[in-house]
Amino acid sequence: MGTSQDSAQRTRVRIEQSGKRVRAYLGGNLVADTKAPSLVWEVPYYPTYYIPVDDVRAELVENGPGERSPSRGESTVYTVKVDGTEAPGAAVRYADSPLEELRGLVRLTWDAMDAWFEEDEEVFVHPRSPYTRIDILPSSRHIRVEVAGVTVAESSSPRLLFETGLPVRYYLPKTHVRMDLLEHTDTVTGCPYKGTAEYWSVRAGNDVHPDLAWSYPLPLEESRKVAGLVCFYSEKVDIFVDGVQQERPKTKFA
């Protein structure tokens, strides 16, 4: 029977086996190829992959001790070397972790690798969570968006995007948006479920409100229904649905 301390440690980290084949590449060379990856939620928002050490094809050169985790224990950091290319500090092991499931695994830093694949599909930003789902539905609800009292968009043909753990997002045709009030910015973000987004700031009155709206010009397959549509942060603007003002949600984007 585990101790209360063991239970407390496990509540901080969630670990699950995945049935997907996962591969990571660096400099065009295969770093890891596994059919037994583990999904580890080090943060609550999304998981990361931990890979069996035996499935790592690259050389791991020990750098020394890394940061200690309250739940995972002491860590060792490694440089990843493969065919003349190296990524310093890009691998971490918890060989003596109080969590037995982690002891034979290694975590490769996502951004340190050039490419990741789940089966034969490239994955971006971070691993997809099996508990995140996206539904995109056409709607006849009347949506109006205000910024500082100025109506910047109004539509009765929105697409509503429902994503697990986030508020509903209202995607509107550009012809229903005051694009003359929007200023394109250099901001770009990525989502493993939707793709790469571009952003606009909004001019309302004498002020410019930065990065309030975004769009996915070429979304991933599961989100293609919002291609080219514009969405505004519900956390930062006033949205009216069928004439009723919506409460601004409190999320990490607020």
C-alpha positions in Angstrom: 0.0 0.0 0.0 1.4 3.4 -0.9 2.0 6.1 1.6 0.1 9.4 1.8 3.3 11.1 0.5 3.3 8.8 -2.5 -0.3 9.7 -3.2 0.5 13.4 -2.9 3.3 13.1 -5.4 1.2 11.3 -7.9 -1.6 13.9 -7.8 0.9 16.4 -9.2 1.7 14.4 -12.3 -0.6 12.3 -14.6 0.9 9.5 -16.6 -0.8 7.5 -19.3 0.4 5.0 -21.9 -0.3 6.0 -25.6 -0.9 3.5 -28.4 0.5 5.8 -31.0 3.8 5.3 -32.8 5.9 8.5 -32.0 9.1 9.6 -33.8 11.3 12.6 -33.3 13.9 14.0 -35.7 16.9 16.3 -35.4 18.9 17.5 -38.4 16.9 15.2 -40.6 18.0 12.2 -38.5 15.9 9.9 -36.4 16.3 10.6 -32.7 13.6 8.3 -31.3 11.1 5.8 -32.6 8.7 4.2 -30.2 5.4 2.3 -30.1 5.2 2.7 -26.4 5.3 6.4 -25.5 3.9 7.7 -22.3 1.9 10.9 -22.0 2.9 12.9 -18.9 1.0 16.0 -17.8 3.7 18.1 -16.2 1.4 21.1 -16.5 -2.4 20.8 -16.5 -3.0 22.2 -20.0 -1.4 19.6 -22.2 0.9 16.5 -22.0 4.4 15.9 -23.1 5.9 12.6 -24.4 8.2 10.4 -22.4 10.0 7.8 -24.5 11.6 4.5 -23.4 15.3 4.8 -23.3 15.7 1.7 -25.4 13.8 3.5 -28.2 16.2 6.4 -28.4 18.4 6.1 -31.5 20.6 9.1 -30.8 23.5 9.3 -28.4 22.7 10.8 -25.0 25.7 12.6 -23.5 25.3 13.4 -19.8 25.6 17.0 -18.9 24.9 16.7 -15.2 22.1 17.2 -12.7 19.0 19.1 -13.7 16.2 20.7 -11.7 14.5 18.7 -9.0 10.8 18.2 -9.4 8.6 17.8 -6.2 6.7 15.0 -8.0 9.3 13.4 -10.4 12.4 13.7 -8.2 16.0 14.4 -9.2 16.8 14.7 -12.9 19.8 14.3 -15.1 20.2 16.4 -18.3 21.7 15.1 -21.5 22.9 16.5 -24.8 21.3 14.7 -27.8 23.8 13.9 -30.6 23.0 12.3 -33.9 25.1 12.2 -37.1 27.0 15.3 -36.4 24.1 17.3 -35.1 23.5 18.0 -31.4 21.0 19.6 -29.1 22.5 20.6 -25.8 20.4 19.8 -22.8 17.6 18.5 -24.9 16.9 15.3 -23.0 16.0 14.7 -19.3 15.8 11.5 -17.3 14.3 10.8 -13.8 16.2 7.5 -13.4 15.5 7.3 -9.7 12.0 8.9 -9.7 9.6 8.1 -6.9 7.2 7.5 -9.9 8.3 4.1 -11.0 6.7 4.6 -14.5 9.2 7.3 -15.3 12.4 5.5 -14.4 13.1 3.9 -17.8 11.9 6.9 -19.8 13.5 10.0 -21.3 11.8 13.3 -22.1 13.0 15.0 -25.3 12.5 18.8 -25.3 9.8 19.4 -27.9 11.2 22.6 -29.4 14.8 21.2 -29.5 13.7 18.6 -32.1 13.1 19.6 -35.8 10.0 17.4 -36.2 7.7 15.1 -34.4 5.3 12.5 -35.9 2.4 10.7 -34.4 2.1 7.7 -36.7 2.8 9.3 -40.1 1.3 12.7 -39.4 3.5 15.6 -38.3 2.5 17.2 -35.0 3.2 20.8 -34.0 3.5 22.8 -30.8 3.0 19.9 -28.3 1.4 16.4 -28.2 -2.3 16.2 -28.7 -4.2 15.4 -25.6 -6.6 12.4 -25.9 -9.0 14.5 -23.7 -9.2 17.5 -26.0 -11.9 17.5 -28.6 -12.9 20.2 -31.2 -16.4 20.6 -32.6 -17.1 23.2 -35.2 -20.8 23.9 -35.9 -22.6 26.3 -38.2 -25.0 28.5 -36.4 -27.8 31.1 -37.1 -27.2 32.9 -33.7 -26.7 36.6 -34.1 -23.2 37.6 -32.9 -22.1 41.1 -32.4 -18.6 42.1 -31.2 -17.8 45.4 -29.5 -14.4 46.9 -28.7 -14.5 50.0 -26.4 -18.1 50.6 -27.5 -17.5 50.3 -31.2 -19.1 47.5 -33.2 -16.3 45.7 -35.0 -18.2 42.6 -36.3 -21.7 41.4 -36.7 -23.0 38.2 -38.2 -25.9 35.8 -38.2 -23.9 33.0 -39.8 -21.0 32.3 -37.4 -19.2 29.0 -37.0 -19.0 28.1 -33.3 -15.9 26.3 -32.2 -16.1 24.2 -29.0 -12.8 23.1 -27.6 -12.4 21.1 -24.4 -11.6 23.3 -21.5 -12.0 26.6 -23.3 -15.0 29.0 -23.8 -16.9 28.8 -27.1 -15.2 30.7 -29.9 -17.2 32.6 -32.5 -15.6 32.6 -35.9 -17.1 35.1 -38.3 -16.8 35.7 -42.1 -14.4 38.5 -43.0 -17.2 40.2 -44.9 -19.0 40.6 -41.5 -16.0 42.1 -39.8 -15.0 45.8 -39.9 -11.6 44.8 -41.5 -11.0 48.6 -41.9 -10.6 48.8 -38.2 -8.2 45.8 -38.0 -4.4 46.2 -38.3 -2.5 43.0 -39.2 0.4 42.3 -36.8 3.5 40.1 -36.8 2.1 37.8 -34.1 1.9 34.2 -35.0 0.8 31.3 -32.7 0.5 27.6 -33.2 -2.1 25.0 -32.0 -1.7 21.2 -32.5 -5.4 21.0 -33.2 -6.0 24.0 -35.4 -2.7 25.0 -37.0 -1.0 28.4 -37.3 -2.9 31.6 -36.6 -2.3 35.2 -37.8 -3.4 38.2 -35.7 -4.9 41.6 -35.9 -5.1 44.6 -33.5 -8.2 46.6 -33.4 -8.5 50.4 -33.7 -11.4 51.7 -31.6 -11.7 55.4 -30.9 -8.2 56.8 -30.3 -6.8 53.5 -29.0 -5.3 50.4 -30.7 -6.0 47.2 -28.8 -3.3 44.7 -29.6 -3.9 41.2 -30.9 -7.6 41.0 -30.2 -8.5 38.9 -33.3 -7.0 36.0 -35.1 -7.6 33.7 -38.1 -6.3 30.3 -39.4 -5.7 30.8 -43.1 -4.7 27.1 -43.6 -6.0 25.2 -40.6 -5.3 21.5 -39.9 -7.8 19.0 -41.3 -9.9 18.7 -38.1 -10.4 22.5 -38.0 -10.7 23.3 -41.7 -14.3 24.6 -41.2 -12.9 27.8 -39.7 -10.4 28.5 -42.6 -10.2 32.2 -43.2 -12.7 33.2 -40.6 -12.0 35.8 -37.9 -12.4 35.2 -34.1 -12.1 37.7 -31.2 -10.9 37.0 -27.7 -14.1 36.6 -25.6 -11.9 37.5 -22.6 -11.0 40.9 -24.0 -14.0 42.2 -26.0 -17.7 42.5 -25.5 -19.7 39.8 -27.3 -23.5 39.8 -27.7 -25.3 36.6 -28.6 -28.8 37.1 -29.8 -28.7 40.5 -28.2 -27.5 39.3 -24.8 -24.1 40.4 -23.6 -21.9 37.5 -22.6 -19.8 37.5 -19.4 -16.1 37.6 -20.2 -14.6 34.2 -19.4 -11.6 33.9 -17.1 -8.9 31.9 -18.8 -5.1 31.9 -19.2 -5.7 34.3 -22.2 -7.5 36.9 -20.1 
